[in-house]
Amino acid sequence: MYVCSCFGVTEQQVKQHAENGACTPRQIASACKAGTDCGGCVRRIQALLGRGSCPRRELADRGASPFPRLPQPAPAAELGDAA
């Protein structure tokens, strides 16, 4: 089914872009132009993204971060610095 008739973008294409990391309508637009002409499909794209087609959004909904935690530097006292 077509989501964006202006550029011929299908629902499946939007889902594929979401799986590849496009998690907002703006990122979908960057990937395939959907939503950049008349704008009539933006709400449909938002609805598709809200249905779990975006792995990063699912992580955020569960409270997990999609970004790995970086190790924190050790305090100066642990490094042997005597001030």
Gaussian input, Z-matrix of N, CA and C with variables (Angstrom, degrees):
# hf/3-21g

backbone

0 1
 N
 C     1     B1
 C     2     B2     1     A1
 N     3     B3     2     A2     1     D1
 C     4     B4     3     A3     2     D2
 C     5     B5     4     A4     3     D3
 N     6     B6     5     A5     4     D4
 C     7     B7     6     A6     5     D5
 C     8     B8     7     A7     6     D6
 N     9     B9     8     A8     7     D7
 C    10    B10     9     A9     8     D8
 C    11    B11    10    A10     9     D9
 N    12    B12    11    A11    10    D10
 C    13    B13    12    A12    11    D11
 C    14    B14    13    A13    12    D12
 N    15    B15    14    A14    13    D13
 C    16    B16    15    A15    14    D14
 C    17    B17    16    A16    15    D15
 N    18    B18    17    A17    16    D16
 C    19    B19    18    A18    17    D17
 C    20    B20    19    A19    18    D18
 N    21    B21    20    A20    19    D19
 C    22    B22    21    A21    20    D20
 C    23    B23    22    A22    21    D21
 N    24    B24    23    A23    22    D22
 C    25    B25    24    A24    23    D23
 C    26    B26    25    A25    24    D24
 N    27    B27    26    A26    25    D25
 C    28    B28    27    A27    26    D26
 C    29    B29    28    A28    27    D27
 N    30    B30    29    A29    28    D28
 C    31    B31    30    A30    29    D29
 C    32    B32    31    A31    30    D30
 N    33    B33    32    A32    31    D31
 C    34    B34    33    A33    32    D32
 C    35    B35    34    A34    33    D33
 N    36    B36    35    A35    34    D34
 C    37    B37    36    A36    35    D35
 C    38    B38    37    A37    36    D36
 N    39    B39    38    A38    37    D37
 C    40    B40    39    A39    38    D38
 C    41    B41    40    A40    39    D39
 N    42    B42    41    A41    40    D40
 C    43    B43    42    A42    41    D41
 C    44    B44    43    A43    42    D42
 N    45    B45    44    A44    43    D43
 C    46    B46    45    A45    44    D44
 C    47    B47    46    A46    45    D45
 N    48    B48    47    A47    46    D46
 C    49    B49    48    A48    47    D47
 C    50    B50    49    A49    48    D48
 N    51    B51    50    A50    49    D49
 C    52    B52    51    A51    50    D50
 C    53    B53    52    A52    51    D51
 N    54    B54    53    A53    52    D52
 C    55    B55    54    A54    53    D53
 C    56    B56    55    A55    54    D54
 N    57    B57    56    A56    55    D55
 C    58    B58    57    A57    56    D56
 C    59    B59    58    A58    57    D57
 N    60    B60    59    A59    58    D58
 C    61    B61    60    A60    59    D59
 C    62    B62    61    A61    60    D60
 N    63    B63    62    A62    61    D61
 C    64    B64    63    A63    62    D62
 C    65    B65    64    A64    63    D63
 N    66    B66    65    A65    64    D64
 C    67    B67    66    A66    65    D65
 C    68    B68    67    A67    66    D66
 N    69    B69    68    A68    67    D67
 C    70    B70    69    A69    68    D68
 C    71    B71    70    A70    69    D69
 N    72    B72    71    A71    70    D70
 C    73    B73    72    A72    71    D71
 C    74    B74    73    A73    72    D72
 N    75    B75    74    A74    73    D73
 C    76    B76    75    A75    74    D74
 C    77    B77    76    A76    75    D75
 N    78    B78    77    A77    76    D76
 C    79    B79    78    A78    77    D77
 C    80    B80    79    A79    78    D78
 N    81    B81    80    A80    79    D79
 C    82    B82    81    A81    80    D80
 C    83    B83    82    A82    81    D81
 N    84    B84    83    A83    82    D82
 C    85    B85    84    A84    83    D83
 C    86    B86    85    A85    84    D84
 N    87    B87    86    A86    85    D85
 C    88    B88    87    A87    86    D86
 C    89    B89    88    A88    87    D87
 N    90    B90    89    A89    88    D88
 C    91    B91    90    A90    89    D89
 C    92    B92    91    A91    90    D90
 N    93    B93    92    A92    91    D91
 C    94    B94    93    A93    92    D92
 C    95    B95    94    A94    93    D93
 N    96    B96    95    A95    94    D94
 C    97    B97    96    A96    95    D95
 C    98    B98    97    A97    96    D96
 N    99    B99    98    A98    97    D97
 C   100   B100    99    A99    98    D98
 C   101   B101   100   A100    99    D99
 N   102   B102   101   A101   100   D100
 C   103   B103   102   A102   101   D101
 C   104   B104   103   A103   102   D102
 N   105   B105   104   A104   103   D103
 C   106   B106   105   A105   104   D104
 C   107   B107   106   A106   105   D105
 N   108   B108   107   A107   106   D106
 C   109   B109   108   A108   107   D107
 C   110   B110   109   A109   108   D108
 N   111   B111   110   A110   109   D109
 C   112   B112   111   A111   110   D110
 C   113   B113   112   A112   111   D111
 N   114   B114   113   A113   112   D112
 C   115   B115   114   A114   113   D113
 C   116   B116   115   A115   114   D114
 N   117   B117   116   A116   115   D115
 C   118   B118   117   A117   116   D116
 C   119   B119   118   A118   117   D117
 N   120   B120   119   A119   118   D118
 C   121   B121   120   A120   119   D119
 C   122   B122   121   A121   120   D120
 N   123   B123   122   A122   121   D121
 C   124   B124   123   A123   122   D122
 C   125   B125   124   A124   123   D123
 N   126   B126   125   A125   124   D124
 C   127   B127   126   A126   125   D125
 C   128   B128   127   A127   126   D126
 N   129   B129   128   A128   127   D127
 C   130   B130   129   A129   128   D128
 C   131   B131   130   A130   129   D129
 N   132   B132   131   A131   130   D130
 C   133   B133   132   A132   131   D131
 C   134   B134   133   A133   132   D132
 N   135   B135   134   A134   133   D133
 C   136   B136   135   A135   134   D134
 C   137   B137   136   A136   135   D135
 N   138   B138   137   A137   136   D136
 C   139   B139   138   A138   137   D137
 C   140   B140   139   A139   138   D138
 N   141   B141   140   A140   139   D139
 C   142   B142   141   A141   140   D140
 C   143   B143   142   A142   141   D141
 N   144   B144   143   A143   142   D142
 C   145   B145   144   A144   143   D143
 C   146   B146   145   A145   144   D144
 N   147   B147   146   A146   145   D145
 C   148   B148   147   A147   146   D146
 C   149   B149   148   A148   147   D147
 N   150   B150   149   A149   148   D148
 C   151   B151   150   A150   149   D149
 C   152   B152   151   A151   150   D150
 N   153   B153   152   A152   151   D151
 C   154   B154   153   A153   152   D152
 C   155   B155   154   A154   153   D153
 N   156   B156   155   A155   154   D154
 C   157   B157   156   A156   155   D155
 C   158   B158   157   A157   156   D156
 N   159   B159   158   A158   157   D157
 C   160   B160   159   A159   158   D158
 C   161   B161   160   A160   159   D159
 N   162   B162   161   A161   160   D160
 C   163   B163   162   A162   161   D161
 C   164   B164   163   A163   162   D162
 N   165   B165   164   A164   163   D163
 C   166   B166   165   A165   164   D164
 C   167   B167   166   A166   165   D165
 N   168   B168   167   A167   166   D166
 C   169   B169   168   A168   167   D167
 C   170   B170   169   A169   168   D168
 N   171   B171   170   A170   169   D169
 C   172   B172   171   A171   170   D170
 C   173   B173   172   A172   171   D171
 N   174   B174   173   A173   172   D172
 C   175   B175   174   A174   173   D173
 C   176   B176   175   A175   174   D174
 N   177   B177   176   A176   175   D175
 C   178   B178   177   A177   176   D176
 C   179   B179   178   A178   177   D177
 N   180   B180   179   A179   178   D178
 C   181   B181   180   A180   179   D179
 C   182   B182   181   A181   180   D180
 N   183   B183   182   A182   181   D181
 C   184   B184   183   A183   182   D182
 C   185   B185   184   A184   183   D183
 N   186   B186   185   A185   184   D184
 C   187   B187   186   A186   185   D185
 C   188   B188   187   A187   186   D186
 N   189   B189   188   A188   187   D187
 C   190   B190   189   A189   188   D188
 C   191   B191   190   A190   189   D189
 N   192   B192   191   A191   190   D190
 C   193   B193   192   A192   191   D191
 C   194   B194   193   A193   192   D192
 N   195   B195   194   A194   193   D193
 C   196   B196   195   A195   194   D194
 C   197   B197   196   A196   195   D195
 N   198   B198   197   A197   196   D196
 C   199   B199   198   A198   197   D197
 C   200   B200   199   A199   198   D198
 N   201   B201   200   A200   199   D199
 C   202   B202   201   A201   200   D200
 C   203   B203   202   A202   201   D201
 N   204   B204   203   A203   202   D202
 C   205   B205   204   A204   203   D203
 C   206   B206   205   A205   204   D204
 N   207   B207   206   A206   205   D205
 C   208   B208   207   A207   206   D206
 C   209   B209   208   A208   207   D207
 N   210   B210   209   A209   208   D208
 C   211   B211   210   A210   209   D209
 C   212   B212   211   A211   210   D210
 N   213   B213   212   A212   211   D211
 C   214   B214   213   A213   212   D212
 C   215   B215   214   A214   213   D213
 N   216   B216   215   A215   214   D214
 C   217   B217   216   A216   215   D215
 C   218   B218   217   A217   216   D216
 N   219   B219   218   A218   217   D217
 C   220   B220   219   A219   218   D218
 C   221   B221   220   A220   219   D219
 N   222   B222   221   A221   220   D220
 C   223   B223   222   A222   221   D221
 C   224   B224   223   A223   222   D222
 N   225   B225   224   A224   223   D223
 C   226   B226   225   A225   224   D224
 C   227   B227   226   A226   225   D225
 N   228   B228   227   A227   226   D226
 C   229   B229   228   A228   227   D227
 C   230   B230   229   A229   228   D228
 N   231   B231   230   A230   229   D229
 C   232   B232   231   A231   230   D230
 C   233   B233   232   A232   231   D231
 N   234   B234   233   A233   232   D232
 C   235   B235   234   A234   233   D233
 C   236   B236   235   A235   234   D234
 N   237   B237   236   A236   235   D235
 C   238   B238   237   A237   236   D236
 C   239   B239   238   A238   237   D237
 N   240   B240   239   A239   238   D238
 C   241   B241   240   A240   239   D239
 C   242   B242   241   A241   240   D240
 N   243   B243   242   A242   241   D241
 C   244   B244   243   A243   242   D242
 C   245   B245   244   A244   243   D243
 N   246   B246   245   A245   244   D244
 C   247   B247   246   A246   245   D245
 C   248   B248   247   A247   246   D246

   B1=1.4497
   B2=1.5346
   B3=1.3331
   B4=1.4556
   B5=1.5181
   B6=1.3313
   B7=1.4574
   B8=1.5225
   B9=1.3237
   B10=1.4665
   B11=1.5248
   B12=1.3173
   B13=1.4662
   B14=1.5265
   B15=1.3170
   B16=1.4707
   B17=1.5306
   B18=1.3265
   B19=1.4637
   B20=1.5223
   B21=1.3195
   B22=1.4582
   B23=1.5268
   B24=1.3271
   B25=1.4627
   B26=1.5261
   B27=1.3208
   B28=1.4583
   B29=1.5270
   B30=1.3213
   B31=1.4642
   B32=1.5330
   B33=1.3230
   B34=1.4644
   B35=1.5284
   B36=1.3264
   B37=1.4608
   B38=1.5270
   B39=1.3220
   B40=1.4657
   B41=1.5251
   B42=1.3259
   B43=1.4659
   B44=1.5254
   B45=1.3342
   B46=1.4638
   B47=1.5298
   B48=1.3193
   B49=1.4670
   B50=1.5310
   B51=1.3242
   B52=1.4670
   B53=1.5250
   B54=1.3240
   B55=1.4673
   B56=1.5219
   B57=1.3280
   B58=1.4599
   B59=1.5215
   B60=1.3459
   B61=1.4576
   B62=1.5155
   B63=1.3204
   B64=1.4684
   B65=1.5251
   B66=1.3302
   B67=1.4572
   B68=1.5260
   B69=1.3107
   B70=1.4614
   B71=1.5219
   B72=1.3296
   B73=1.4691
   B74=1.5329
   B75=1.3071
   B76=1.4686
   B77=1.5348
   B78=1.3304
   B79=1.4621
   B80=1.5251
   B81=1.3239
   B82=1.4624
   B83=1.5246
   B84=1.3350
   B85=1.4669
   B86=1.5203
   B87=1.3211
   B88=1.4668
   B89=1.5171
   B90=1.3184
   B91=1.4548
   B92=1.5264
   B93=1.3496
   B94=1.4709
   B95=1.5252
   B96=1.3179
   B97=1.4696
   B98=1.5258
   B99=1.3313
   B100=1.4664
   B101=1.5268
   B102=1.3220
   B103=1.4556
   B104=1.5128
   B105=1.3311
   B106=1.4615
   B107=1.5264
   B108=1.3240
   B109=1.4668
   B110=1.5266
   B111=1.3002
   B112=1.4674
   B113=1.5300
   B114=1.3380
   B115=1.4605
   B116=1.5147
   B117=1.2999
   B118=1.4541
   B119=1.5170
   B120=1.3184
   B121=1.4638
   B122=1.5268
   B123=1.3167
   B124=1.4658
   B125=1.5238
   B126=1.3124
   B127=1.4750
   B128=1.5196
   B129=1.3100
   B130=1.4681
   B131=1.5344
   B132=1.3332
   B133=1.4605
   B134=1.5278
   B135=1.3276
   B136=1.4667
   B137=1.5285
   B138=1.3077
   B139=1.4664
   B140=1.5261
   B141=1.3269
   B142=1.4619
   B143=1.5266
   B144=1.2958
   B145=1.4589
   B146=1.5183
   B147=1.3143
   B148=1.4583
   B149=1.5069
   B150=1.3126
   B151=1.4631
   B152=1.5164
   B153=1.3099
   B154=1.4534
   B155=1.5098
   B156=1.3440
   B157=1.4509
   B158=1.5206
   B159=1.3141
   B160=1.4553
   B161=1.5189
   B162=1.3349
   B163=1.4628
   B164=1.5240
   B165=1.3190
   B166=1.4567
   B167=1.5202
   B168=1.3266
   B169=1.4630
   B170=1.5249
   B171=1.3351
   B172=1.4659
   B173=1.5182
   B174=1.3276
   B175=1.4602
   B176=1.5200
   B177=1.3211
   B178=1.4577
   B179=1.5266
   B180=1.3342
   B181=1.4619
   B182=1.5252
   B183=1.3264
   B184=1.4629
   B185=1.5193
   B186=1.3190
   B187=1.4520
   B188=1.5086
   B189=1.3223
   B190=1.4584
   B191=1.5205
   B192=1.2884
   B193=1.4538
   B194=1.5214
   B195=1.3346
   B196=1.4600
   B197=1.5255
   B198=1.3387
   B199=1.4498
   B200=1.5261
   B201=1.3295
   B202=1.4621
   B203=1.5207
   B204=1.3179
   B205=1.4695
   B206=1.5120
   B207=1.3154
   B208=1.4528
   B209=1.5175
   B210=1.3346
   B211=1.4635
   B212=1.5227
   B213=1.3066
   B214=1.4574
   B215=1.5244
   B216=1.3312
   B217=1.4645
   B218=1.5237
   B219=1.3139
   B220=1.4677
   B221=1.5224
   B222=1.3371
   B223=1.4561
   B224=1.5340
   B225=1.3132
   B226=1.4720
   B227=1.5126
   B228=1.3271
   B229=1.4627
   B230=1.5127
   B231=1.3260
   B232=1.4681
   B233=1.5146
   B234=1.3207
   B235=1.4439
   B236=1.5295
   B237=1.3051
   B238=1.4492
   B239=1.5156
   B240=1.3106
   B241=1.4590
   B242=1.5085
   B243=1.2985
   B244=1.4660
   B245=1.5077
   B246=1.2863
   B247=1.4666
   B248=1.4949
   A1=108.26
   A2=115.69
   A3=120.51
   A4=111.03
   A5=115.04
   A6=121.84
   A7=107.91
   A8=115.93
   A9=122.02
   A10=108.43
   A11=115.90
   A12=118.74
   A13=111.57
   A14=118.38
   A15=121.23
   A16=111.19
   A17=116.60
   A18=121.02
   A19=112.98
   A20=117.69
   A21=121.80
   A22=113.55
   A23=117.21
   A24=122.00
   A25=108.91
   A26=114.86
   A27=119.89
   A28=111.47
   A29=114.22
   A30=121.44
   A31=110.07
   A32=116.34
   A33=120.98
   A34=110.87
   A35=118.17
   A36=120.83
   A37=111.13
   A38=117.11
   A39=120.60
   A40=109.56
   A41=117.50
   A42=121.41
   A43=110.89
   A44=116.53
   A45=120.00
   A46=110.74
   A47=117.25
   A48=120.16
   A49=110.53
   A50=116.64
   A51=120.54
   A52=110.45
   A53=117.26
   A54=120.78
   A55=111.08
   A56=116.14
   A57=120.96
   A58=112.49
   A59=116.90
   A60=119.85
   A61=116.75
   A62=118.83
   A63=120.78
   A64=108.16
   A65=116.76
   A66=120.55
   A67=114.50
   A68=117.44
   A69=121.14
   A70=108.44
   A71=117.70
   A72=119.08
   A73=112.06
   A74=117.95
   A75=120.84
   A76=111.05
   A77=117.04
   A78=120.34
   A79=111.16
   A80=116.87
   A81=120.50
   A82=109.24
   A83=117.02
   A84=121.32
   A85=111.32
   A86=116.82
   A87=120.41
   A88=111.48
   A89=116.15
   A90=120.78
   A91=113.13
   A92=117.61
   A93=118.55
   A94=114.85
   A95=118.74
   A96=125.38
   A97=114.74
   A98=117.78
   A99=119.64
   A100=109.79
   A101=116.70
   A102=121.68
   A103=114.66
   A104=117.44
   A105=119.52
   A106=114.25
   A107=118.38
   A108=119.30
   A109=110.22
   A110=118.45
   A111=119.98
   A112=112.38
   A113=117.26
   A114=121.37
   A115=114.38
   A116=117.64
   A117=120.91
   A118=114.73
   A119=117.58
   A120=120.51
   A121=113.43
   A122=117.92
   A123=120.43
   A124=111.65
   A125=117.92
   A126=119.78
   A127=111.39
   A128=116.89
   A129=120.36
   A130=109.95
   A131=116.52
   A132=120.77
   A133=109.67
   A134=116.83
   A135=120.67
   A136=110.71
   A137=116.44
   A138=120.33
   A139=110.78
   A140=117.27
   A141=120.35
   A142=110.94
   A143=117.18
   A144=120.65
   A145=111.59
   A146=116.88
   A147=121.18
   A148=114.01
   A149=117.71
   A150=121.79
   A151=113.13
   A152=117.30
   A153=119.45
   A154=115.38
   A155=118.24
   A156=118.79
   A157=111.51
   A158=116.44
   A159=120.73
   A160=110.09
   A161=118.24
   A162=120.15
   A163=113.25
   A164=118.58
   A165=120.70
   A166=111.24
   A167=116.93
   A168=120.07
   A169=109.79
   A170=117.71
   A171=120.50
   A172=110.23
   A173=117.84
   A174=120.67
   A175=110.63
   A176=116.54
   A177=120.73
   A178=110.51
   A179=116.63
   A180=120.15
   A181=111.31
   A182=117.63
   A183=121.24
   A184=111.57
   A185=117.44
   A186=121.10
   A187=113.84
   A188=117.26
   A189=120.80
   A190=109.18
   A191=115.64
   A192=120.56
   A193=109.83
   A194=118.68
   A195=120.37
   A196=111.56
   A197=117.00
   A198=121.64
   A199=109.82
   A200=117.87
   A201=118.91
   A202=110.92
   A203=114.91
   A204=119.65
   A205=108.35
   A206=116.25
   A207=121.45
   A208=109.34
   A209=117.49
   A210=119.07
   A211=110.36
   A212=115.67
   A213=121.25
   A214=109.30
   A215=117.68
   A216=119.51
   A217=110.41
   A218=114.77
   A219=120.40
   A220=109.45
   A221=117.36
   A222=119.93
   A223=110.32
   A224=116.45
   A225=121.67
   A226=111.65
   A227=118.84
   A228=121.75
   A229=111.72
   A230=117.61
   A231=121.40
   A232=112.17
   A233=117.96
   A234=121.36
   A235=112.38
   A236=116.58
   A237=120.83
   A238=113.38
   A239=117.93
   A240=120.51
   A241=109.19
   A242=116.69
   A243=120.82
   A244=108.53
   A245=115.89
   A246=119.12
   A247=111.43
   D1=136.66
   D2=179.24
   D3=-75.94
   D4=135.15
   D5=174.79
   D6=-97.60
   D7=-44.45
   D8=-178.59
   D9=-118.37
   D10=106.10
   D11=-179.55
   D12=-77.52
   D13=-21.73
   D14=178.58
   D15=-62.92
   D16=-39.96
   D17=-177.02
   D18=-117.66
   D19=6.53
   D20=176.12
   D21=65.69
   D22=38.19
   D23=-179.19
   D24=-94.00
   D25=129.41
   D26=-177.99
   D27=-93.93
   D28=165.52
   D29=176.37
   D30=-58.71
   D31=-41.61
   D32=179.79
   D33=-62.92
   D34=-38.54
   D35=178.33
   D36=-65.67
   D37=-40.66
   D38=177.39
   D39=-62.00
   D40=-43.97
   D41=178.90
   D42=-62.21
   D43=-39.28
   D44=179.73
   D45=-66.29
   D46=-41.85
   D47=177.20
   D48=-63.33
   D49=-37.15
   D50=177.93
   D51=-64.96
   D52=-41.18
   D53=177.56
   D54=-63.55
   D55=-28.90
   D56=179.32
   D57=-85.34
   D58=2.57
   D59=173.50
   D60=114.53
   D61=-4.35
   D62=177.72
   D63=-81.57
   D64=104.64
   D65=-170.60
   D66=-111.02
   D67=5.67
   D68=177.40
   D69=-133.72
   D70=158.31
   D71=176.35
   D72=-56.45
   D73=-34.88
   D74=179.06
   D75=-65.87
   D76=-39.76
   D77=177.93
   D78=-69.70
   D79=-35.90
   D80=174.67
   D81=-62.71
   D82=-43.26
   D83=178.54
   D84=-60.06
   D85=-39.75
   D86=178.25
   D87=-65.73
   D88=-33.51
   D89=-177.27
   D90=-77.42
   D91=-35.26
   D92=-172.26
   D93=-144.71
   D94=6.02
   D95=179.24
   D96=75.43
   D97=-4.92
   D98=-179.77
   D99=-58.77
   D100=129.52
   D101=178.34
   D102=92.57
   D103=-0.26
   D104=-175.82
   D105=-97.81
   D106=-6.64
   D107=-179.71
   D108=-100.48
   D109=-86.71
   D110=-177.17
   D111=-85.62
   D112=-22.55
   D113=179.19
   D114=82.34
   D115=1.35
   D116=-177.63
   D117=-67.20
   D118=-16.89
   D119=-177.10
   D120=-99.29
   D121=-3.23
   D122=-174.28
   D123=-60.43
   D124=-41.94
   D125=179.21
   D126=-65.54
   D127=-36.25
   D128=178.01
   D129=-66.47
   D130=-40.12
   D131=177.44
   D132=-63.77
   D133=-43.96
   D134=177.36
   D135=-58.55
   D136=-41.80
   D137=179.94
   D138=-64.74
   D139=-40.68
   D140=178.54
   D141=-64.95
   D142=-41.41
   D143=179.88
   D144=-67.69
   D145=-30.69
   D146=179.91
   D147=-77.49
   D148=-6.80
   D149=-177.72
   D150=-98.11
   D151=23.47
   D152=175.43
   D153=84.93
   D154=13.83
   D155=179.16
   D156=-80.98
   D157=-3.33
   D158=-178.70
   D159=-114.90
   D160=110.69
   D161=-177.64
   D162=-60.10
   D163=-37.66
   D164=-179.87
   D165=-65.15
   D166=-38.49
   D167=178.90
   D168=-65.42
   D169=-38.22
   D170=178.19
   D171=-62.85
   D172=-40.60
   D173=177.86
   D174=-62.32
   D175=-42.95
   D176=-179.26
   D177=-64.96
   D178=-38.03
   D179=179.58
   D180=-65.61
   D181=-29.42
   D182=179.39
   D183=-87.38
   D184=-2.45
   D185=179.43
   D186=88.88
   D187=3.44
   D188=178.39
   D189=-91.35
   D190=148.56
   D191=178.65
   D192=-90.78
   D193=137.77
   D194=176.37
   D195=-76.11
   D196=-6.06
   D197=-178.07
   D198=-106.40
   D199=134.41
   D200=179.47
   D201=-69.10
   D202=149.40
   D203=177.61
   D204=-78.11
   D205=132.60
   D206=177.36
   D207=-88.82
   D208=146.73
   D209=178.00
   D210=-64.50
   D211=140.74
   D212=179.57
   D213=-88.31
   D214=144.15
   D215=178.56
   D216=-65.00
   D217=147.55
   D218=179.33
   D219=-72.09
   D220=144.77
   D221=176.29
   D222=-61.01
   D223=152.09
   D224=-176.71
   D225=-56.42
   D226=-34.54
   D227=-179.46
   D228=-61.96
   D229=-33.34
   D230=179.65
   D231=-77.31
   D232=-19.05
   D233=-178.14
   D234=-84.83
   D235=-3.65
   D236=178.99
   D237=90.82
   D238=10.01
   D239=177.00
   D240=-76.99
   D241=121.47
   D242=175.79
   D243=-103.38
   D244=117.96
   D245=-176.73
   D246=-97.45

